Amino acid sequence: MTARRISPLQGPGVGASPEKAVQAEALQPMTPRGVQGGEGERVPVATPARIAPLPNLPLFHKLAGRKVVVAGGSQGAVWKSELVAAAGANVVVLAGSDIAARLYDDVAAHPASGTITVHARGWEPADLAGAALALADIADEAEALRFIAAAHEAGALVNIIDRTEHCDVTFGTIVNRAPVVVAISTEGGAPMLGQSIRARMESILPLGLSAWAKAAQSWRPLLKERVKSFQDRRRFWERFTERAWQNVDRAPTEADRDALFGGAAAAPRIGKVTLVGAGPGDPELLTLKAVRALQTADVILYDDLVGPDVLELARREARRVAVGKTGHGPSCSQRDICREIVALAKAGESVVRLKGGDPLIFGRATEEIDACRAAGVEVSIIPGISAAQGAAATLGISLTERLHARRLQLVTGHGADGKLPTDIEWAAIADPVTTTVIYMPRKTLAQFVERALAEGLDPATPAVAVASATRGDQEQVAGAVRDLPALAAGLRQGAPVTVIIGKVARERALAHADVLAFSKVSEAA
């Protein structure tokens, strides 16, 4: 029995991850006891640390009923006093003057929890006796050092506002879904970045999580009393978590509790299907509800028009299945897609059917909804930003105007047979006070324009063709509608195209007729 040495740099194979290297090392045959040296000796290999170095250790400090001293009169000190009072602390403020003391009037009158007592005088060392935490907004270096020494003498941790070099503890940016609390720290180096991260987390953590977390606290003692096995309790919390995310828009009820404590463990898992609009391409245009669905999905069936940046927002463990449907190219049959989503849901999976744009606009949603309902599978819909909206927004135009466009119509240039539909209402297309948006027009645009002109559409009507709307590689051409097919031929092959026809595009049509690249405002700035 021999052992093969694995280099900590090379691992089990070129390009292997550290985790796989550790797993491969664990699977190597062990050297027989007593064998030393030579090729049969197993050489110890260093394994990666389970966590990278931390600048600070994040802790959650219990302050309920404890004394906290705040010295100074500034908006920063006011906020810190309000924050620690929200954690239940009894805050003693030493403002330093009558004017500074008045800054605390509102927070002292209505603390979220705890108490706030304000004194106009300055701080003294005796004020720090019994304090768990001492906060101060002090500009003078010598006074700050005296405050720190007095606080340490009293056994209190210190935070000097905006002076991280003098702090035992610092305050992170907080996302509050109490009892769920998320704190974010940038080590004081980039507070605006921390606030930006908090804003993003605020957007994806629903307020309803708070009610479910409170229910978990209240149900925990009953769980310990009824369920003795650790594995059974773990399964309970797995089911609880799944139910919480599926019903995060409402508070838990007694029915939820009874279902979880009752025979839910033995009951088969019930799957569901959610049709989700991925928007036209820019992942920042996804709705909060769409992101939430992606982050709780077991399986995601997605179209070719859905970019990798959108899929990056999905739960890591979710299976991703490409069911590409691109116009005039190889595609999965709609029948197979319907069959697959129903089978997955019946197997207990939470299925997201992810579609470009809005799933209810030329997205073949009806077939999938009908298939789910016929099979008795729960189906729901999360709308998305449509290609029409995305294209118009990036062009900086409105799709309707009181004087020039009192009606908006969406038509497809791609029928079920791949050809221009035969039932288009051409009189409506020729209406001069209408905005027409054509979806999937790439192969049939010339035929569409020829027929529309023959039916009375003014050849000089402004028109724009947009490829890959809202994405970083967006392109567009604009001009009179009679010239649009020739102009659109210069757009990147394979890119999805949306066409807007009507007076709302007049400024774009007059500006330029060549292919123009699009840059997002944030990138240009």
C-alpha positions in Angstrom: 0.0 0.0 0.0 1.6 3.3 -1.1 0.8 6.9 -0.8 1.2 9.6 -3.5 2.4 13.0 -2.4 0.3 15.9 -3.6 2.0 19.2 -3.9 0.1 22.0 -2.1 0.8 24.1 -5.2 -0.1 21.6 -7.8 -3.0 19.7 -6.1 -4.7 16.7 -7.7 -4.7 18.3 -11.2 -4.0 21.5 -13.1 -6.6 24.1 -12.3 -8.2 22.2 -9.4 -9.6 24.3 -6.6 -8.1 24.2 -3.1 -11.3 22.5 -1.9 -11.0 19.7 -4.4 -7.3 19.4 -3.6 -8.2 18.8 0.0 -10.8 16.2 -0.9 -8.3 14.4 -3.2 -5.7 14.4 -0.5 -8.2 12.8 1.9 -8.9 10.0 -0.5 -5.2 9.0 -1.0 -4.3 5.6 0.6 -2.6 6.0 3.9 0.9 4.7 4.6 0.9 1.5 6.7 1.7 2.2 10.4 5.4 1.9 11.0 6.6 2.6 7.5 9.0 5.5 7.5 10.8 7.3 4.7 11.2 6.3 1.1 8.4 6.4 -1.5 5.9 4.8 0.9 6.0 7.6 3.4 3.0 9.9 3.6 4.3 13.5 3.7 2.0 16.0 5.5 0.5 18.6 3.2 -0.7 22.0 4.4 -4.4 22.6 3.9 -5.9 25.9 3.2 -7.2 28.0 6.2 -10.9 27.9 6.6 -11.1 31.7 6.8 -8.9 34.5 5.5 -7.4 37.1 7.9 -9.9 39.5 9.4 -9.1 43.2 10.2 -11.5 43.0 13.1 -13.7 40.3 14.7 -17.4 41.1 14.2 -19.4 40.7 17.4 -22.9 41.5 18.6 -22.8 43.3 21.9 -25.7 42.8 24.4 -26.4 46.2 25.9 -29.9 45.8 27.2 -30.1 47.5 30.6 -26.4 48.5 30.6 -24.9 51.9 30.9 -23.4 53.6 27.9 -21.8 57.1 28.1 -21.8 59.4 25.1 -19.7 62.6 25.3 -20.0 65.5 22.8 -22.6 67.3 20.8 -22.7 66.5 17.1 -25.0 64.7 14.7 -22.6 61.7 14.8 -22.9 61.5 18.6 -26.7 61.9 18.4 -26.9 59.0 16.0 -24.7 56.8 18.1 -26.8 57.5 21.2 -29.9 56.6 19.2 -28.3 53.4 17.9 -27.1 52.1 21.3 -30.5 53.0 22.9 -32.2 50.9 20.2 -30.2 48.0 21.6 -31.7 48.6 25.0 -28.9 50.6 26.6 -29.4 53.2 29.3 -27.5 56.1 27.6 -26.0 58.9 29.6 -25.2 61.9 27.3 -22.7 64.6 28.4 -23.2 67.1 25.6 -20.8 69.8 26.8 -23.2 72.8 26.3 -26.8 73.8 26.3 -26.8 74.2 22.5 -25.3 70.8 22.0 -27.8 69.2 24.5 -30.7 70.5 22.4 -29.5 68.3 19.5 -30.7 65.3 21.5 -34.2 66.5 22.2 -36.0 64.3 19.7 -34.1 61.1 20.2 -34.2 61.5 24.0 -38.0 61.9 23.9 -38.7 58.9 21.7 -35.9 56.2 22.0 -36.6 52.9 20.1 -35.7 51.1 23.3 -33.7 51.8 26.4 -33.3 55.3 27.8 -31.4 58.5 26.9 -30.6 61.0 29.7 -29.0 64.2 28.5 -26.8 66.5 30.6 -25.6 69.8 29.2 -22.3 69.7 31.1 -19.0 68.1 29.9 -17.8 64.7 30.9 -15.8 63.8 34.0 -13.9 60.5 34.8 -16.5 59.6 37.5 -19.2 59.6 34.8 -17.7 56.5 33.2 -18.1 54.3 36.3 -20.1 51.2 35.5 -20.2 51.9 31.8 -20.1 49.0 29.3 -19.3 51.3 26.4 -18.0 54.8 26.1 -18.5 56.9 23.0 -17.2 60.4 22.3 -17.0 63.0 19.6 -13.8 64.9 20.7 -11.6 66.8 18.3 -8.8 67.7 20.8 -6.2 65.0 20.9 -5.2 65.4 24.5 -8.8 65.4 25.7 -9.5 62.3 23.6 -6.6 60.5 25.2 -7.8 61.4 28.7 -11.3 60.1 27.8 -9.9 56.8 26.6 -7.8 56.4 29.7 -10.7 57.1 32.0 -12.9 54.7 30.1 -10.4 51.9 30.2 -9.9 52.5 33.9 -13.6 52.0 34.3 -13.5 48.8 32.2 -15.4 50.2 29.2 -14.8 49.7 25.5 -14.2 52.9 23.6 -15.3 54.4 20.3 -14.0 57.9 19.3 -16.2 59.0 16.5 -14.3 59.3 13.2 -11.0 58.5 14.9 -10.6 54.8 14.2 -7.0 54.8 15.5 -8.4 55.4 19.0 -11.2 52.9 18.9 -11.5 49.6 20.6 -14.7 49.0 18.7 -16.2 50.5 15.5 -19.8 50.7 14.3 -20.7 49.0 11.1 -23.5 49.9 8.7 -26.6 48.1 9.7 -29.4 46.3 7.9 -32.1 45.8 10.5 -34.7 43.1 10.2 -34.7 42.4 13.9 -34.1 39.9 15.3 -32.1 39.4 12.0 -29.4 42.1 12.0 -26.6 42.4 9.4 -23.6 44.6 10.1 -21.2 45.8 7.4 -17.7 47.2 8.1 -15.1 48.7 5.8 -12.6 49.3 8.6 -13.5 52.9 8.4 -11.8 53.3 5.1 -14.8 53.5 2.8 -18.0 54.4 4.7 -19.9 55.4 1.4 -19.1 51.9 0.0 -20.5 50.4 3.2 -23.7 52.4 2.8 -23.9 51.3 -0.8 -23.6 47.7 0.2 -26.3 48.2 2.9 -28.6 49.7 0.3 -28.2 46.7 -1.9 -28.8 44.3 1.0 -31.9 46.3 2.1 -33.3 45.8 -1.4 -33.0 42.0 -1.3 -33.8 41.3 2.4 -37.6 41.6 2.7 -39.1 43.3 5.7 -41.2 40.2 6.3 -38.1 38.2 7.4 -38.4 40.0 10.7 -41.7 38.3 11.5 -40.4 34.9 10.6 -37.3 35.3 12.7 -39.4 36.4 15.7 -41.5 33.3 15.2 -38.4 31.2 15.2 -37.4 32.6 18.6 -40.8 31.9 20.1 -41.1 28.4 18.7 -37.6 27.2 19.6 -38.5 26.2 23.3 -41.4 24.2 22.0 -39.2 22.5 19.4 -36.7 21.5 22.0 -39.5 20.1 24.2 -41.2 18.1 21.4 -38.3 17.0 19.2 -35.3 15.4 20.9 -33.2 14.3 17.9 -30.7 16.8 16.6 -31.2 15.6 13.1 -35.0 16.0 13.4 -34.6 19.5 14.7 -32.3 20.3 11.8 -34.9 19.1 9.3 -37.5 21.2 11.1 -35.4 24.4 10.6 -34.7 23.5 7.0 -38.4 23.3 6.4 -39.0 26.5 8.4 -36.4 28.4 6.3 -37.9 27.1 3.0 -41.4 28.1 4.2 -40.2 31.6 5.4 -38.7 32.4 2.0 -41.7 31.2 0.1 -44.0 33.3 2.2 -41.8 36.2 3.1 -44.5 38.7 2.2 -46.7 37.7 5.2 -46.3 36.9 8.8 -46.3 33.3 9.9 -49.5 31.9 11.3 -50.6 29.2 13.7 -51.3 27.1 10.6 -47.6 27.4 9.6 -46.6 26.4 13.1 -48.9 23.4 13.1 -47.8 22.3 9.7 -44.2 22.4 10.7 -44.7 20.7 14.0 -47.2 18.2 12.6 -46.7 15.6 10.0 -44.8 17.9 7.6 -41.6 15.9 8.0 -43.1 12.9 6.4 -45.2 14.8 3.8 -43.8 14.9 0.3 -42.3 18.2 -0.8 -44.6 20.1 -3.1 -42.9 21.9 -6.0 -44.0 25.0 -7.9 -43.2 27.0 -11.0 -42.5 30.7 -11.2 -42.3 32.5 -14.5 -39.8 35.3 -14.0 -39.0 38.2 -16.3 -35.3 38.7 -16.5 -35.6 42.1 -18.2 -33.9 43.1 -21.4 -30.4 42.4 -20.3 -29.1 44.8 -17.6 -29.1 42.8 -14.3 -29.8 45.9 -12.3 -33.2 46.1 -14.0 -34.4 42.9 -12.3 -37.2 43.5 -9.8 -36.6 42.7 -6.1 -39.1 39.9 -6.4 -37.3 38.4 -9.3 -34.0 38.3 -7.5 -35.7 36.7 -4.5 -37.1 34.0 -6.7 -33.7 33.3 -8.2 -32.2 33.0 -4.8 -34.7 30.4 -3.6 -34.9 28.3 -6.7 -33.9 24.7 -7.0 -33.8 24.6 -10.8 -33.6 27.5 -13.3 -34.6 27.0 -16.9 -33.4 30.0 -18.8 -33.5 31.4 -22.3 -30.5 32.2 -24.5 -31.4 35.9 -24.1 -30.7 35.7 -20.4 -27.1 36.9 -19.8 -24.6 35.4 -17.3 -24.8 38.6 -15.1 -28.4 37.8 -14.4 -27.7 34.1 -13.6 -25.0 35.3 -11.3 -27.7 36.5 -8.9 -29.2 33.0 -8.5 -28.6 30.7 -5.6 -25.3 28.9 -6.1 -26.7 25.5 -5.5 -29.5 25.9 -8.1 -29.3 23.8 -11.2 -29.2 25.9 -14.4 -30.7 24.4 -17.5 -30.4 26.2 -20.9 -33.6 25.9 -22.9 -32.6 28.4 -25.6 -35.2 29.9 -27.8 -33.7 32.3 -30.3 -35.6 33.5 -33.4 -34.9 31.6 -36.6 -32.2 29.4 -34.9 -32.0 26.0 -33.1 -34.3 25.9 -30.2 -35.8 23.6 -27.6 -39.4 22.7 -28.4 -42.0 24.4 -26.4 -43.6 21.0 -25.7 -40.4 19.7 -24.2 -40.0 22.8 -22.0 -43.6 22.5 -20.7 -43.0 18.8 -20.0 -39.8 19.5 -18.1 -41.1 22.2 -15.8 -44.1 20.1 -14.9 -41.9 17.1 -14.2 -39.5 19.0 -12.0 -42.3 20.7 -10.0 -44.0 17.3 -9.5 -40.7 16.0 -8.2 -40.8 18.6 -5.5 -38.5 21.2 -7.0 -39.0 25.0 -6.9 -38.7 25.8 -10.6 -37.9 29.3 -12.0 -38.6 29.7 -15.7 -36.4 32.7 -16.5 -37.4 34.6 -19.6 -35.8 37.6 -21.3 -37.8 40.9 -21.0 -41.3 40.4 -19.6 -42.6 36.8 -19.7 -46.1 37.9 -20.6 -45.0 39.7 -23.8 -44.2 37.3 -26.7 -42.7 34.9 -24.2 -45.0 31.9 -24.8 -46.1 32.2 -21.2 -49.6 30.9 -22.0 -48.4 27.4 -23.0 -46.4 27.0 -19.8 -49.1 28.4 -17.6 -51.7 26.0 -19.1 -49.3 23.1 -18.8 -48.8 23.7 -15.1 -52.5 24.2 -14.4 -53.5 21.1 -16.3 -51.0 19.1 -14.2 -52.2 20.6 -11.0 -48.9 22.4 -10.4 -48.8 25.8 -8.7 -47.7 28.5 -11.0 -47.0 32.2 -10.4 -45.7 35.1 -12.5 -43.2 37.8 -11.7 -43.2 40.5 -14.5 -40.1 42.1 -15.8 -39.0 45.2 -17.6 -39.9 44.7 -21.3 -37.6 45.1 -24.2 -39.7 48.0 -25.3 -39.3 49.8 -22.0 -35.6 49.1 -21.8 -34.8 50.2 -25.4 -36.8 53.4 -24.9 -35.2 54.2 -21.6 -31.6 53.8 -23.0 -32.6 56.0 -26.0 -34.0 58.7 -23.6 -37.4 58.7 -25.3 -41.0 58.3 -24.1 -43.1 55.7 -25.8 -46.2 57.9 -25.5 -46.7 61.6 -26.0 -49.9 63.6 -25.5 -49.6 65.3 -29.0 -47.8 62.7 -31.1 -48.4 59.2 -29.7 -51.7 58.6 -27.9 -51.5 54.8 -28.5 -48.7 52.2 -28.0 -48.9 48.9 -29.8 -46.5 45.9 -29.5 -46.3 43.5 -32.4 -44.1 40.5 -33.3 -42.2 40.2 -36.5 -41.9 36.4 -35.9 -44.9 34.2 -36.2 -45.2 30.5 -35.0 -43.9 29.5 -38.4 -41.0 31.8 -38.3 -42.4 34.1 -40.9 -44.0 37.5 -40.8 -47.5 37.1 -39.2 -50.4 37.3 -41.7 -52.9 38.8 -39.3 -51.2 42.1 -38.5 -53.7 45.1 -38.5 -51.8 47.2 -41.0 -54.2 50.2 -40.7 -53.1 50.5 -37.1 -49.4 50.3 -38.1 -50.0 53.2 -40.4 -51.7 55.4 -37.8 -49.5 58.6 -37.5 -50.3 59.1 -33.8 -49.2 55.6 -32.7 -45.9 54.2 -31.5 -45.3 50.7 -32.8 -42.7 48.4 -31.2 -41.7 45.3 -33.1 -40.3 42.3 -31.3 -38.1 39.7 -33.1 -38.1 41.6 -36.4 -34.6 40.7 -37.6 -35.4 38.4 -40.5 -38.7 40.0 -41.5 -38.1 43.7 -41.1 -37.7 44.5 -44.8 -41.0 42.7 -45.5 -42.7 44.4 -42.6 -41.6 47.9 -43.7 -42.5 47.2 -47.4 -46.1 46.1 -46.4 -46.5 48.9 -43.9 -45.6 51.5 -46.5 -47.9 49.9 -49.0 -50.7 50.1 -46.4 -50.2 53.9 -45.8 -47.4 54.3 -43.3 -45.6 57.6 -44.1 -42.1 56.6 -45.4 -40.5 59.5 -43.5 -41.8 58.2 -40.1 -38.9 58.2 -37.6 -37.7 54.7 -36.6 -35.0 53.2 -34.4 -33.6 49.7 -34.3 -31.9 48.7 -31.0 -29.7 45.6 -30.6 -29.0 44.1 -27.2 -31.0 46.9 -25.4 -29.7 47.9 -22.0 -26.6 45.8 -22.2 -23.0 47.1 -22.3 -22.8 46.1 -26.0 -26.0 47.8 -27.1 -26.0 49.3 -30.6 -28.7 51.3 -32.4 -29.4 52.7 -35.8 -32.0 55.4 -36.6 -33.5 57.1 -39.6 -36.7 57.2 -41.7 -38.6 54.0 -41.6 -38.1 53.5 -45.3 -34.3 53.2 -44.7 -34.4 51.2 -41.6 -34.0 47.6 -43.0 -30.8 48.7 -44.8 -29.5 50.4 -41.6 -30.4 47.5 -39.3 -28.4 45.1 -41.5 -25.3 46.7 -40.0 -26.2 45.7 -36.4 -24.3 42.9 -34.8 -25.4 39.5 -36.0 -27.1 37.3 -33.5 -28.0 40.2 -31.2 -31.7 40.5 -30.2 -33.3 43.5 -31.9 -36.2 45.8 -31.0 -37.6 48.3 -33.4 -39.5 51.5 -32.4 -41.5 53.3 -35.1 -43.3 56.6 -34.5 -42.8 60.3 -33.9 -41.5 59.7 -30.5 -38.2 58.6 -32.2 -37.9 61.8 -34.3 -34.9 63.2 -32.4 -33.0 60.0 -32.7 -33.9 59.6 -36.4 -32.6 63.1 -37.2 -29.4 62.8 -35.2 -27.5 60.0 -37.0 -28.1 57.1 -39.4 -25.0 55.1 -38.6 -24.5 52.3 -36.1 -24.0 53.9 -32.7 -22.6 52.1 -29.7 -24.3 52.7 -26.4 -22.6 53.5 -23.1 -24.4 53.4 -19.8 -24.5 56.7 -17.9 -22.7 55.2 -15.0 -19.8 54.1 -17.2 -19.6 57.5 -19.0 -19.5 59.2 -15.6 
